[in-house]
Amino acid sequence: DRLSAALDTPQLLLETLSLAIGNLRTEPEKAGIVFTDDFAPVEEFTNSILLDSIFEPEEKTQREGHE
């Protein structure tokens, strides 16, 4: 929602996110063993870097406006 509201968000990013969200599954389509590293430390580290780069500038601007 925050990315959609931002005027400078590239349309390609919004379309990609929409497609990805539309294809999320709570369970595998077929029965069997599923191998994943979604909880590997490197995943959390990478995700935090990406999210900080997206949201930190906005939060910093909000903090500066309240001081």
Residue pairs with C-beta under 8 A, 6 or more apart in sequence:
2 55
2 58
3 9
3 13
3 14
3 17
3 54
4 14
6 58
28 34
37 43
